[in-house]
Amino acid sequence: MRTGLRAGVLGVVSAALLAGSLWGASSAFGAAQHLPKNAVVFKAEHVRGVKGVVLVEGSGLVVYTFTGDTPGKAGTCTGGCAAIWPPVHGVPVVAKGAKIGGKFGRIHGQVTYNGWPLYLFTGEKPLKNHADSAFKVVRPTPWTAPKPKPTPSPTPSRY
């Protein structure tokens, strides 16, 4: 009788521990994503004056590339140029639910997209295009779903 009681108590305690660990894991996975303080959140939006969608940062400001830059190299818009077209600095993050192809990165803290350093415009109004001959809006690469991996065919066993 005493052994049955111990087994029952041990079963209840084990179940409680398992439930607690699963609850902790599910709340961790279900919790809001914790972004770094210097996160720059990107999404694709329609803006006035531009056909299709362009890349915008969190507050709806269009991001630009500079034709004087080279992909994979540090941005060259500095000094007076950067006073008007400031580089985008921070940790790039794609907005929840946004489907943006291409690759974000950083060079010396400046955010890049497909290797191109990104800039903002100081006179920017949310969701309005201010591109000129040297600065171009960034068009996101179309997002494509990853192709499913083929399932391996079963191998016969000789048992």
N, C-alpha and C positions, 0 to 999 in steps of 0.2 A: 504494500500500500504506500509506504514511504517512497519507494523507488518511482512509482507512478506519479506521485505528487511532484517529485524533483523533475521528472521528465516533462510534466505539464508546465511547471514554472519555467524551466529552461526553454521550452518551446515558445511560451508567451514572451519571455525576455528576448529571445532570438528574433521573433517576429517584430517586436517593437524596435529593436536595433536596426533591422533590415528596413522597416518602414521609415524610420528616421533618416537612414542614410539615403534612401530613395527620394524622400521628401527634400532633403538638402540638395541632392543633385538636380532634381527637377526645378527647384526654385533658382538654382544657380544658372541653369540653362534657359529658364524662362525669364530671367531678370533682364532689364534694359541693358543694352550694350554700354559699357563704360568707355567713353571716349577720352583720349588724352586732352589736356587743356589746350593744346595747340592744334587740335583736329580741324581740318578744312573739309567740310562735307560737300560732295559733288553730286549733281543730278543732271539729266538732260531735259531741256525745256524749249518751248516755242517762244521766240521773241519777235517783237515788231521789226519789220524790215529785213528779216532773214527767212528764207524758205527752208523748211525742215527744222530740226532741233539743233541746239547748240549746248555746250557745256556751261553750266552755271555753278557757282559756289553757294553755300548755305543760305545766304540772305537774298539770293536771286540775282546776284551780280554776274554778268557775263565774264568769262575768262578768255584771254587772248594769247596768241603767240606772236613773237616778233620776228619779222623776216630776216633780220640781221643775225639771228641765232642759228646755231647748228644743233641738230638733234644729238643728244648724248653729251653735250658740252654745257658748261655753266652759262647762265644768261648774260648777255652783253649790254642790256639796257641798264645803265647805271647813272649815277649823278643826276643831272637835270632830267634826263629821260625817265629815270626811276621815280622822280618826284611826280611826274604825270602818270606814268605807267608803272606802278609799284609791283615788284615781284610777289607772287603768292608764296608765302612761307608757311610751313606747318607739316602736319602729318595728313596725307590724303586719305579720305574715307568715302566710300560710295554710300549714298543715302539708302536707308532701308527700303527695299522694294524696287530701287532703281536698277535698270538693266543697261549697263554701260560696258561695251567691249573696249578693247585697248588696255593699256597698262599705265598705271600711275607709278611715279617714283619720286626721288628727290636728288638734287645735286646741290651740295653745300647749303642744305635747308630749303632750297627753292623747289616747289612742287613742279613735277614734269608730267606730261601726258604723252605717251608714245615717244618719249625721249625729248620732247620739246618743252623748254622752260615756260611756265605760265605767268601771266600778268593780269592785273586789274586796271581799270581806268579811274582816276581820281574824281572825275565828274560824272561817274556812272549813276544811272537811275536803274532800279531793279527791272530786269527783263526788257532792257532797251539796248540796241546795238550801237556801238560807237567805234566800229572798226574804221581804219583809214588805210592809206597805201602801205604803211609799214606794219601795222598790227591787224591781225586777222582773228575772227571768232574761231573758237575751237569746235569742230564738229566731232561728236563722239563716234567711235568705230561702232558699227552695228553689233549688237550683242547676239551671240548664237549660243544655244544651249549645248552643254558638253555632250558629245556622242556617248551613248551607253557602251560599256565594255561588253564584249561578247561573253556569254556564259560558257564556261568550259564544259565540254562534253564529258559525260561520266565515263570513267574507265572501269572496265570489268575487273572484278576481283576474283581470285582463284581460291577462295576459302570454302 
